[in-house]
Amino acid sequence: MDKLINYFKLLSDETRLRIMVLLFHNEFCVCQLTGITGISQPNVSKHLSRLRDMELVKDQRKEQYTYYSLNIDAKLFEDILEKIVENIEDYPLLKLDIEKSKSAEEYLEICNR
């Protein structure tokens, strides 16, 4: 029961929800997530750390970047994210994030500054 409660606590935070929906679609590095969401790099990193601690995201080093992807083994949690994505029209901010994610490569420049 604790795991289920923790899932809903994670999803109740707007930043973590936005990150999870983006990672549901693709893997991204912190720079890309920062560029897409407009949320500061330290804030994105803090939320990714929390998600990693809960084993909901995994990271993989590729060249100079660390990419994050979903690591969901709970069918219920995956189904919840899937339903959110299926109804993305109801969530304008999440829809905007998805649209901006199509240009994710542009945001890698943020890391190179």
BELZITA-V511494 format. One record per backbone hydrogen bond with DSSP energy under -0.5 kcal/mol. CO is the residue of the C=O (numbers start at 1). NH is the residue of the N-H. E is the energy in kcal/mol with one decimal. If there is no record, write none. Layout:
# BELZITA-V511494
co->CO nh->NH e->E
co->CO nh->NH e->E
This chain:
# BELZITA-V511494
co->1 nh->5 e->-2.2
co->2 nh->6 e->-2.5
co->3 nh->7 e->-2.0
co->4 nh->8 e->-2.0
co->5 nh->9 e->-2.0
co->6 nh->10 e->-2.4
co->7 nh->11 e->-2.4
co->8 nh->12 e->-1.2
co->10 nh->13 e->-1.1
co->12 nh->14 e->-0.5
co->13 nh->17 e->-2.6
co->14 nh->18 e->-2.5
co->15 nh->19 e->-2.4
co->16 nh->20 e->-2.8
co->17 nh->21 e->-2.5
co->18 nh->22 e->-2.1
co->19 nh->23 e->-2.7
co->20 nh->24 e->-1.4
co->21 nh->25 e->-0.7
co->22 nh->25 e->-1.1
co->22 nh->26 e->-1.7
co->23 nh->70 e->-0.7
co->28 nh->68 e->-3.2
co->29 nh->33 e->-2.3
co->30 nh->34 e->-2.7
co->31 nh->35 e->-2.5
co->32 nh->36 e->-2.8
co->33 nh->37 e->-2.3
co->34 nh->38 e->-2.3
co->40 nh->44 e->-2.6
co->41 nh->45 e->-2.8
co->42 nh->46 e->-2.2
co->43 nh->47 e->-2.1
co->44 nh->48 e->-2.6
co->45 nh->49 e->-2.3
co->46 nh->50 e->-1.8
co->47 nh->51 e->-2.4
co->48 nh->52 e->-2.6
co->49 nh->53 e->-2.6
co->50 nh->54 e->-1.5
co->51 nh->56 e->-3.0
co->51 nh->57 e->-0.8
co->52 nh->55 e->-1.7
co->56 nh->71 e->-3.0
co->58 nh->69 e->-2.2
co->60 nh->67 e->-3.1
co->62 nh->65 e->-2.2
co->65 nh->62 e->-3.3
co->65 nh->67 e->-0.6
co->66 nh->30 e->-0.6
co->67 nh->60 e->-2.4
co->68 nh->28 e->-1.7
co->69 nh->58 e->-2.7
co->71 nh->73 e->-0.6
co->73 nh->75 e->-0.7
co->74 nh->78 e->-2.1
co->75 nh->79 e->-2.7
co->76 nh->80 e->-2.1
co->77 nh->81 e->-2.1
co->78 nh->82 e->-2.4
co->79 nh->83 e->-2.4
co->80 nh->84 e->-2.1
co->81 nh->85 e->-2.4
co->82 nh->86 e->-2.6
co->83 nh->87 e->-1.4
co->85 nh->88 e->-1.6
co->87 nh->90 e->-2.3
co->88 nh->91 e->-2.0
co->91 nh->95 e->-2.5
co->92 nh->96 e->-2.5
co->93 nh->97 e->-2.2
co->94 nh->98 e->-2.2
co->95 nh->99 e->-2.3
co->96 nh->100 e->-2.8
co->97 nh->101 e->-1.8
co->98 nh->102 e->-0.6
co->99 nh->102 e->-1.2
co->100 nh->103 e->-1.7
co->101 nh->104 e->-1.6
co->103 nh->106 e->-1.4
co->103 nh->107 e->-0.5
co->104 nh->107 e->-1.1
co->105 nh->108 e->-1.5
co->106 nh->109 e->-1.1
co->107 nh->110 e->-1.2
co->108 nh->111 e->-0.9
co->108 nh->112 e->-0.8
co->110 nh->113 e->-0.9
